[in-house]
Amino acid sequence: MTKTAIIPDQDALKRVGAQVRKRLEADPNAYKIPSDKAEIFAVGDFLSAEECQRLIRMIDQVAQPSQLHETAYIAKFRTSYSGNFNPHDPFVKMISRRIDDLLDMNPICGENIQGQRYLPGQEFKPHNDWFYTDQEYWKQERKRGGQRCWTAMAFLNEVEEGGHTHFVEVGVSIEPKPGVLLVWNNATPGGVPNEDTLHAGTPVDKGVKYVLTKWYRTRKHT
């Protein structure tokens, strides 16, 4: 008899997936991108123009060469600049709580909001946001809140050329629009990390791209 593979956090991924799906499908401002491969939603005008500009200035203050789990990625895989915002800053707390409320997520499950800046030629090659549990880094991430369940990413400015978010398997390429929040489930409805959420930040050809990202875990993030 073949043993059924144990998928870490599967029950939690299934439960949280259903919870957030219910909230977003009931939100008239959330548009679900047609696909049977992944659950991707877009919310227009989530951030005001003033909020976008303020966040851009904050990213410029914290941006450093982006880091990755070195065991899982190759050199030049992610060439942008990024930095975590101060989670105690009142403005950051307000934005963070607004995302929590939109998704009906417990705030303790959220990672710190990270800002990213892409200059001409910079990119983030195709990747998944969920953790590969066969990698060495999973031992640490399992203790720090477990698997990533949902991703929320906001576009902060228009990009002259390039800089799309391309979901490779879904076949959707999303152009940056200031204030739009993109949200997706990193797992299937059955609670399995979804390979079809593979996505890339395509190279910026002209101009600069600014985004912020907040990832959520299945348990309290520490």
C-alpha positions as CSV (number, residue, x, y, z in Angstrom):
1,M,0.0,0.0,0.0
2,T,1.3,3.4,-1.0
3,K,1.6,5.9,1.9
4,T,-0.1,9.2,1.4
5,A,2.5,12.0,1.5
6,I,2.2,14.3,4.4
7,I,1.9,18.0,3.4
8,P,2.9,20.4,6.1
9,D,0.2,22.8,7.2
10,Q,-2.3,21.3,4.7
11,D,-5.3,21.7,7.0
12,A,-4.4,25.2,7.9
13,L,-3.8,26.2,4.2
14,K,-7.2,24.7,3.4
15,R,-9.0,26.5,6.2
16,V,-7.4,29.9,5.7
17,G,-7.9,29.6,1.9
18,A,-11.6,29.1,2.4
19,Q,-11.8,32.0,4.9
20,V,-10.1,34.5,2.7
21,R,-11.9,33.3,-0.4
22,K,-15.2,33.9,1.2
23,R,-14.3,37.4,2.2
24,L,-12.9,38.4,-1.2
25,E,-15.7,36.9,-3.2
26,A,-18.2,38.9,-1.1
27,D,-16.3,42.2,-1.7
28,P,-17.7,44.1,-4.7
29,N,-14.4,45.9,-5.1
30,A,-12.4,42.7,-5.5
31,Y,-12.1,41.4,-9.1
32,K,-11.3,37.7,-9.5
33,I,-9.0,37.0,-12.4
34,P,-10.7,34.2,-14.5
35,S,-8.6,31.1,-14.0
36,D,-9.1,27.5,-12.8
37,K,-5.3,27.2,-12.0
38,A,-4.9,29.8,-9.3
39,E,-7.0,32.2,-7.1
40,I,-5.9,35.7,-8.0
41,F,-7.8,38.9,-7.1
42,A,-7.3,42.5,-7.9
43,V,-8.6,45.5,-5.8
44,G,-8.5,48.9,-7.5
45,D,-7.8,52.1,-5.7
46,F,-6.8,50.3,-2.5
47,L,-4.2,53.0,-1.9
48,S,-4.6,56.7,-2.6
49,A,-2.2,58.6,-4.7
50,E,-0.9,60.3,-1.6
51,E,-0.4,57.0,0.2
52,C,1.5,55.6,-2.8
53,Q,3.8,58.6,-2.9
54,R,4.5,58.4,0.8
55,L,5.3,54.6,0.5
56,I,7.6,55.3,-2.4
57,R,9.6,57.7,-0.3
58,M,9.8,55.2,2.5
59,I,11.0,52.5,0.1
60,D,13.8,54.8,-1.0
61,Q,14.9,55.1,2.6
62,V,15.1,51.3,3.3
63,A,15.9,49.8,0.0
64,Q,18.9,47.5,-0.1
65,P,19.9,44.7,-2.6
66,S,17.1,42.0,-2.2
67,Q,17.9,38.9,-0.3
68,L,16.8,35.3,-0.9
69,H,17.1,31.9,0.7
70,E,20.5,31.2,-0.8
71,T,19.9,27.4,-1.0
72,A,16.9,27.8,-3.2
73,Y,17.9,30.4,-5.7
74,I,20.7,31.1,-8.1
75,A,22.7,34.3,-8.5
76,K,20.9,37.2,-10.3
77,F,17.6,35.6,-9.7
78,R,16.3,38.6,-7.9
79,T,18.0,41.9,-8.8
80,S,15.7,44.5,-7.2
81,Y,16.2,46.5,-4.1
82,S,14.0,45.9,-1.1
83,G,13.5,46.6,2.6
84,N,11.1,46.0,5.5
85,F,9.1,48.9,6.8
86,N,9.1,49.7,10.6
87,P,6.0,47.7,11.8
88,H,5.6,50.2,14.7
89,D,5.3,53.2,12.4
90,P,1.6,54.4,12.7
91,F,1.2,54.9,8.9
92,V,2.6,51.4,8.2
93,K,0.4,49.9,10.9
94,M,-2.7,51.5,9.3
95,I,-1.8,50.2,5.8
96,S,-1.1,46.8,7.2
97,R,-4.3,46.6,9.2
98,R,-6.3,47.6,6.1
99,I,-4.8,44.6,4.2
100,D,-5.6,42.4,7.2
101,D,-9.2,43.5,7.2
102,L,-9.6,43.1,3.5
103,L,-8.5,39.5,3.7
104,D,-10.1,38.7,7.1
105,M,-6.7,37.6,8.3
106,N,-5.4,37.6,11.8
107,P,-2.8,40.3,12.1
108,I,-0.4,38.0,14.0
109,C,-0.1,35.8,10.9
110,G,1.3,38.6,8.7
111,E,4.9,39.2,8.0
112,N,6.3,42.8,8.1
113,I,5.4,44.7,5.0
114,Q,8.3,44.9,2.5
115,G,8.8,47.5,-0.1
116,Q,10.6,46.8,-3.4
117,R,12.2,49.0,-6.0
118,Y,13.1,47.9,-9.6
119,L,15.4,50.0,-11.7
120,P,15.8,49.5,-15.5
121,G,16.9,46.0,-16.2
122,Q,16.1,44.7,-12.7
123,E,13.7,41.7,-12.3
124,F,12.5,38.9,-10.2
125,K,12.6,35.7,-12.2
126,P,9.7,33.1,-12.0
127,H,9.2,31.9,-8.5
128,N,6.6,30.8,-6.0
129,D,6.1,32.6,-2.7
130,W,5.4,29.4,-0.7
131,F,8.2,27.6,1.0
132,Y,9.7,24.4,-0.4
133,T,9.5,22.1,2.6
134,D,12.3,19.8,1.3
135,Q,14.8,22.7,1.6
136,E,17.0,23.3,4.6
137,Y,15.5,26.7,5.3
138,W,12.1,25.1,6.0
139,K,13.3,23.9,9.4
140,Q,13.5,27.6,10.5
141,E,10.4,28.8,8.7
142,R,8.3,26.1,10.1
143,K,9.1,27.5,13.6
144,R,8.5,31.1,12.5
145,G,4.9,30.7,11.4
146,G,4.8,27.9,9.0
147,Q,3.8,27.9,5.3
148,R,2.9,31.1,3.5
149,C,-0.8,31.1,2.6
150,W,-1.7,34.4,0.9
151,T,0.3,37.2,-0.7
152,A,-0.9,40.8,-1.0
153,M,1.1,43.1,-3.3
154,A,0.3,46.7,-4.1
155,F,1.6,48.7,-7.1
156,L,2.6,52.2,-6.2
157,N,3.5,53.9,-9.5
158,E,3.2,53.6,-13.3
159,V,6.2,52.1,-15.1
160,E,7.1,53.6,-18.4
161,E,7.9,50.2,-20.0
162,G,8.0,46.7,-18.6
163,G,7.8,45.6,-15.0
164,H,4.7,43.5,-15.2
165,T,3.7,40.8,-12.8
166,H,3.5,37.7,-15.0
167,F,1.8,34.5,-13.7
168,V,3.6,32.0,-15.9
169,E,1.2,29.0,-15.7
170,V,-2.0,31.0,-15.5
171,G,-0.9,33.0,-18.6
172,V,-1.8,36.4,-17.2
173,S,0.5,39.5,-17.2
174,I,-0.6,42.4,-15.0
175,E,0.6,45.9,-15.7
176,P,1.5,48.1,-12.7
177,K,-1.3,50.5,-11.9
178,P,-0.9,52.8,-8.9
179,G,-3.0,51.9,-5.9
180,V,-4.0,48.5,-7.2
181,L,-3.7,45.6,-4.7
182,L,-3.1,42.2,-6.1
183,V,-3.9,39.2,-3.9
184,W,-3.4,35.5,-4.4
185,N,-3.7,32.2,-2.6
186,N,-0.4,30.4,-2.6
187,A,-2.2,27.0,-2.1
188,T,-5.0,25.1,-3.9
189,P,-8.4,24.9,-2.3
190,G,-7.3,21.5,-1.0
191,G,-4.5,23.0,1.0
192,V,-1.6,22.0,-1.3
193,P,1.1,24.6,-2.3
194,N,0.1,25.6,-5.8
195,E,2.7,25.2,-8.5
196,D,0.5,27.3,-10.8
197,T,1.2,30.4,-8.7
198,L,4.6,30.6,-10.4
199,H,5.1,34.3,-11.1
200,A,7.8,36.8,-12.2
201,G,8.5,40.5,-11.9
202,T,9.4,41.0,-15.5
203,P,12.4,43.4,-16.2
204,V,11.8,47.1,-16.1
205,D,12.7,48.4,-19.5
206,K,12.2,52.1,-18.8
207,G,11.5,54.0,-15.6
208,V,11.3,52.7,-12.0
209,K,8.8,50.3,-10.4
210,Y,7.7,50.4,-6.8
211,V,5.6,47.8,-5.0
212,L,4.9,46.7,-1.5
213,T,4.3,43.1,-0.4
214,K,2.8,41.5,2.6
215,W,2.9,37.7,3.0
216,Y,0.8,35.7,5.5
217,R,1.6,32.5,7.3
218,T,-0.7,29.7,8.5
219,R,0.3,30.5,12.2
220,K,1.6,33.4,14.2
221,H,4.7,34.8,12.5
222,T,7.7,35.4,14.7
